[in-house]
Amino acid sequence: MTSEFQPRLAKNNYIKERGGRHYYRRVIPSKLRHLFDGKTEWNIHLEGRTNSERIAEAQAYAHQHNQELEFGPGARMLRDVHQEATPTDGSLSYCIDFEHLAELSGKETRPFRIRRDGHIIETYRVAISSDPDYLRQAEQDGFIGMSPDEAELQIELNQLLVSRETSEDAMAKEIASLKAERSERSIDDMAIHHGETLTSALPKWHAHSQPTIQTKATHERRIRAFIDLHGNMALTAITKRHVVEFVRHLQAVTYRKKPLTSKTIEQYLASVSALLNYAFKSDMIPFNPSKGVEPPKDVRPKSARTRKPFTKAEIRSLIQAGTRIWTERRVMSNTHRTRKSDLITALHILTWTGARPEEICQLRLADVDLSKKVIRITV
């Protein structure tokens, strides 16, 4: 929430002398005092020994209070807190512990009130970041995580709640209540399941669906392709646009100097969509953003998209080559007699019938119809 506060010129350093001691003294505008628990002024003893030191010290206080008067007490959250650059985009992330700050300053600090899951809660530990991995770690450490956009709304709501409780003007209280309700609706609209990312949801999906080891490796490879393009995004941050861009990206990828086929792109899309569908069914996201996204149409000629059957000449060559290989092998039975004819027969049955090996191995004399000279597979 921003006010109509206009900071004074820099030459006004708010330094006052009393009893040989120098103080930073500044009056809080009456219309903004409800934001500071009814406090009327700041009166801080300056420790500088020279005039220039006291001016520099007072200017630092003035800059700090200009921010608070313009943006409210929420601006304090960005001072004296643990911050670091996130690896995703280099932006700053914050972990704020109000109790620790109170110990350092020696002043009592009230908890920060935020709206979460439809209720107002109080907390001393808040984390603000656009990096989902940073928020996941912060939440494991006991902080309540939120994005920078949500943090702005939560700060505004916190100020409105204070204004509603401390304002003596009935009209101001009613206005603060209406604005607070609007902020609550905005926060509820952007409410998310915090902390779940693509990499954190993938093992949960596998634990639920129990795929084979090979299928797991395939999923990981395809999800990694999505992460390489967009980063390890929070599931709630993934939109349909991200999925569409992923499909377009795959169309430009080559393998062995050839572009990926439509079938391959469809398989990549299917893995991403399946993970997002699991997240939707598990209430991690409100909807599946990949729904409606289709792979590119296969524009190859129909002859290139179908599997041609073997010709008779090709089948004859395959059988001759197979028969030659099998007859050259010396296969011994339990009675140490060669059974080449049995193996050749099995080869022909495999080739001409398409039966499975275990079905052929279970054939008995009763399965052979001598009158019609056919092998009848009934297994």
C-alpha positions in Angstrom: 0.0 0.0 0.0 1.5 3.3 -1.0 0.6 6.6 0.6 0.7 10.2 -0.6 3.8 10.9 1.5 6.3 13.2 -0.1 9.8 13.1 1.5 11.5 16.3 2.5 14.5 17.7 0.7 17.9 16.1 1.6 19.1 19.3 3.3 16.6 18.6 6.1 18.5 16.1 8.2 16.2 16.2 11.3 19.1 16.7 13.7 18.1 18.3 17.0 20.4 19.2 19.9 19.3 18.9 23.5 21.5 19.1 26.6 24.7 18.9 24.5 23.5 15.7 22.9 22.3 15.3 19.3 19.2 13.4 18.3 17.5 12.4 15.1 14.0 13.7 15.7 11.2 13.4 13.1 7.5 13.7 13.5 5.3 11.1 11.9 2.4 12.6 9.9 -0.9 12.3 11.8 -2.7 10.6 8.9 0.0 7.8 8.9 0.4 7.2 12.6 -2.1 4.4 12.6 0.4 2.4 10.6 3.0 2.7 13.4 0.8 1.8 16.3 -0.1 5.4 17.0 3.6 6.5 17.4 3.9 10.2 16.9 7.6 10.6 16.2 11.0 9.0 15.9 13.5 10.2 18.5 16.9 8.4 18.1 20.2 9.4 19.8 23.0 10.0 17.3 26.4 8.4 18.2 28.5 10.4 15.7 31.3 12.5 17.3 31.6 15.0 14.5 29.0 17.0 12.6 29.7 15.1 9.3 29.3 11.8 11.1 26.0 12.8 12.6 24.7 14.1 9.3 25.5 10.8 7.6 23.9 8.9 10.4 20.8 11.0 10.3 20.5 10.7 6.5 20.6 6.9 6.8 17.7 7.1 9.3 15.9 9.6 7.0 16.2 7.3 4.0 14.9 4.3 6.0 11.9 6.3 7.3 11.1 7.7 3.9 10.7 4.1 2.7 8.5 3.3 5.7 6.3 6.3 5.3 5.9 5.7 1.5 5.5 1.9 1.6 4.5 1.3 5.2 6.1 -0.8 7.9 6.4 -3.7 5.5 9.5 -2.0 4.1 11.3 -3.0 7.3 11.2 -6.6 6.0 13.9 -5.7 3.5 16.4 -4.5 6.1 18.8 -6.5 8.2 17.6 -9.9 6.8 19.3 -12.9 5.4 19.4 -12.4 1.6 21.2 -14.1 -1.2 21.2 -14.3 -5.0 19.2 -17.3 -6.4 20.9 -19.4 -9.0 18.0 -19.2 -11.4 17.9 -15.6 -12.4 20.2 -13.8 -10.0 17.4 -12.0 -8.2 17.5 -11.7 -4.4 15.7 -14.0 -2.1 14.9 -13.2 1.6 14.5 -15.1 4.8 13.1 -12.9 7.5 13.1 -13.9 11.2 11.3 -11.1 13.1 12.1 -12.7 16.5 15.8 -12.6 15.7 15.6 -9.0 14.5 13.9 -8.1 17.8 16.7 -9.6 19.8 19.3 -7.7 17.7 17.4 -4.4 18.1 16.3 -4.9 21.7 12.8 -3.8 20.6 9.6 -5.8 20.7 8.5 -6.9 17.3 4.9 -8.1 16.7 4.3 -11.1 14.3 3.6 -10.5 10.7 0.0 -11.4 9.8 -0.6 -13.1 6.4 -3.5 -14.8 4.8 -3.0 -18.5 4.1 -5.5 -21.2 3.1 -8.4 -18.8 3.7 -7.4 -17.8 7.2 -5.3 -15.0 8.8 -2.3 -16.4 10.6 0.6 -14.9 12.5 4.2 -15.7 11.9 7.7 -14.5 12.7 9.4 -16.3 9.9 8.8 -15.4 6.2 10.7 -16.3 3.0 10.4 -14.4 -0.2 11.8 -15.7 -3.5 11.0 -16.4 -7.1 13.2 -19.6 -6.9 11.0 -22.7 -6.0 14.0 -24.6 -4.7 14.9 -21.8 -2.4 11.3 -21.7 -1.0 11.3 -25.5 -0.6 14.4 -25.3 1.6 13.1 -22.3 3.5 9.8 -24.1 4.3 11.8 -27.1 5.5 13.6 -24.6 7.9 10.2 -23.4 9.3 9.7 -20.3 7.1 6.4 -19.5 5.3 7.4 -19.1 1.6 5.8 -16.8 -0.9 6.6 -15.3 -4.3 7.5 -11.6 -4.6 4.0 -10.9 -6.1 2.3 -12.5 -3.2 4.6 -10.8 -0.7 3.4 -7.4 -2.0 -0.2 -8.4 -1.4 0.5 -9.8 2.0 2.4 -6.6 3.1 -0.6 -4.5 1.9 -3.0 -6.8 3.7 -1.0 -6.6 6.9 -1.0 -2.8 6.8 -4.7 -2.7 6.1 -5.4 -4.9 9.1 -3.4 -2.7 11.4 -5.1 0.4 9.9 -8.5 -1.2 10.6 -7.7 -1.9 14.2 -5.9 1.3 15.2 -7.7 4.0 13.1 -10.1 6.2 15.2 -12.0 7.4 12.2 -15.0 5.1 11.4 -14.9 5.9 7.7 -11.2 5.1 7.6 -11.9 1.8 9.3 -14.6 0.9 6.8 -12.4 1.8 3.9 -9.6 -0.3 5.3 -12.0 -3.2 5.8 -13.2 -3.1 2.2 -9.6 -2.8 0.9 -8.6 -5.7 3.1 -11.3 -7.9 1.7 -10.2 -7.1 -1.8 -6.6 -8.0 -0.9 -7.7 -11.3 0.6 -9.6 -12.2 -2.6 -6.5 -11.4 -4.6 -4.3 -13.6 -2.3 -6.9 -16.4 -2.4 -6.9 -16.3 -6.2 -3.2 -16.8 -6.4 -3.1 -19.4 -3.6 -0.8 -22.3 -4.5 0.5 -25.6 -3.2 3.9 -24.3 -2.2 7.2 -26.1 -2.7 6.4 -28.7 -5.4 8.6 -28.6 -8.4 9.1 -30.8 -11.5 12.0 -32.7 -9.8 10.2 -33.0 -6.5 7.0 -34.3 -8.0 8.6 -36.8 -10.4 9.6 -39.4 -7.7 6.2 -39.1 -6.1 4.6 -39.8 -9.4 6.8 -42.9 -9.9 6.1 -44.1 -6.3 2.4 -43.8 -7.1 2.4 -45.4 -10.6 5.2 -48.0 -10.0 6.7 -48.0 -13.6 9.5 -50.2 -14.7 13.1 -49.1 -14.3 13.4 -48.5 -18.0 10.2 -46.4 -18.0 11.5 -44.4 -15.1 14.7 -43.6 -17.0 12.6 -42.6 -20.0 10.4 -40.2 -17.9 13.4 -38.6 -16.3 15.1 -38.0 -19.6 12.0 -36.4 -21.1 11.3 -34.3 -18.0 14.9 -33.2 -18.0 14.5 -31.9 -21.5 11.6 -29.7 -20.3 13.8 -28.5 -17.3 16.7 -27.7 -19.6 14.4 -25.4 -21.6 12.4 -23.7 -18.8 14.3 -24.6 -15.6 13.1 -26.5 -12.6 9.8 -24.6 -12.3 7.3 -24.8 -9.6 4.3 -26.9 -10.8 1.9 -24.0 -10.2 4.1 -21.7 -12.4 3.8 -23.9 -15.4 1.3 -22.6 -18.0 0.0 -23.8 -21.3 2.5 -21.4 -23.0 5.4 -23.3 -21.4 4.1 -26.6 -22.8 3.5 -25.1 -26.3 7.0 -23.6 -26.3 8.4 -27.0 -25.3 6.8 -28.7 -28.3 8.1 -26.0 -30.6 11.6 -26.5 -29.1 11.5 -30.2 -29.8 10.6 -29.5 -33.4 14.0 -27.7 -33.8 15.9 -30.5 -32.1 17.9 -32.9 -34.2 19.1 -36.5 -33.6 21.8 -37.9 -35.8 21.4 -34.8 -38.0 17.7 -35.5 -38.5 14.8 -33.7 -36.9 12.7 -35.6 -34.3 9.7 -37.4 -35.7 6.2 -36.4 -34.7 5.9 -39.7 -32.8 8.9 -38.9 -30.7 7.7 -35.4 -29.9 4.3 -36.9 -29.0 6.1 -39.3 -26.6 7.9 -36.4 -24.9 4.7 -34.4 -24.6 2.9 -37.5 -23.2 5.5 -37.8 -20.3 5.2 -34.1 -19.4 1.4 -34.3 -19.6 1.2 -37.4 -17.5 3.3 -35.8 -14.7 1.1 -32.7 -14.7 -2.0 -34.9 -14.7 -0.7 -36.7 -11.6 0.0 -33.3 -10.0 -3.6 -32.2 -10.8 -5.2 -35.4 -9.4 -3.0 -35.0 -6.3 -4.2 -31.5 -5.7 -0.8 -30.0 -6.3 -2.1 -27.7 -9.1 -5.7 -26.5 -9.9 -5.6 -27.8 -13.5 -3.4 -29.6 -16.0 -1.8 -26.9 -18.2 -0.9 -29.4 -20.9 -4.5 -30.2 -21.6 -5.3 -29.4 -25.2 -1.7 -29.2 -26.4 -1.1 -31.5 -29.4 2.1 -32.7 -31.1 2.8 -31.4 -34.6 1.1 -33.2 -37.5 3.2 -35.8 -39.3 3.5 -34.3 -42.8 5.5 -37.2 -44.3 4.0 -39.2 -47.2 1.8 -42.0 -46.1 4.2 -44.5 -47.5 6.9 -43.2 -45.2 4.7 -43.4 -42.2 3.6 -47.0 -42.6 5.7 -50.2 -42.0 6.0 -52.1 -45.2 5.6 -55.9 -44.9 8.3 -58.2 -46.1 8.1 -59.5 -49.7 8.1 -63.2 -50.4 11.7 -63.0 -51.6 12.8 -61.2 -48.4 11.1 -63.8 -46.2 12.7 -66.6 -48.2 16.1 -65.0 -47.7 15.5 -64.6 -44.0 14.5 -68.2 -43.5 17.4 -69.5 -45.6 19.9 -67.4 -43.6 18.3 -68.5 -40.3 18.3 -72.1 -41.3 21.9 -72.0 -42.2 22.9 -70.4 -38.9 20.9 -72.8 -36.8 22.1 -75.9 -38.6 25.7 -74.9 -38.1 25.1 -74.8 -34.3 25.6 -78.0 -32.4 22.8 -78.2 -29.8 22.8 -81.2 -27.5 19.9 -82.6 -25.6 19.9 -84.5 -22.4 20.7 -87.7 -24.4 23.6 -86.0 -26.2 21.8 -86.2 -29.5 21.7 -83.3 -32.0 18.2 -82.0 -32.6 18.7 -79.7 -35.6 15.4 -80.6 -37.2 13.5 -79.5 -34.1 15.2 -76.2 -34.1 14.6 -75.6 -37.8 10.9 -76.4 -37.3 10.7 -74.0 -34.4 12.4 -71.3 -36.6 9.8 -71.8 -39.4 6.9 -71.7 -36.9 8.3 -68.5 -35.3 8.6 -66.9 -38.8 5.3 -67.9 -40.3 2.9 -67.8 -37.4 4.1 -65.0 -35.2 3.6 -67.1 -32.2 5.5 -66.5 -29.0 8.6 -68.7 -28.2 7.0 -70.1 -25.1 3.9 -71.1 -27.1 6.0 -73.0 -29.6 8.0 -74.7 -27.0 4.7 -76.1 -25.5 3.5 -77.7 -28.7 2.7 -81.4 -28.6 1.8 -84.1 -31.2 -1.8 -83.5 -30.6 -1.4 -80.0 -32.0 -0.3 -81.3 -35.4 -3.2 -82.2 -37.8 -1.7 -84.7 -40.2 -4.8 -84.8 -42.4 -4.6 -81.2 -43.3 -0.8 -81.0 -42.9 -1.0 -77.9 -40.6 0.2 -77.1 -37.1 -2.7 -76.0 -34.9 -1.6 -73.8 -32.1 -4.2 -73.9 -29.3 -2.1 -72.9 -26.3 
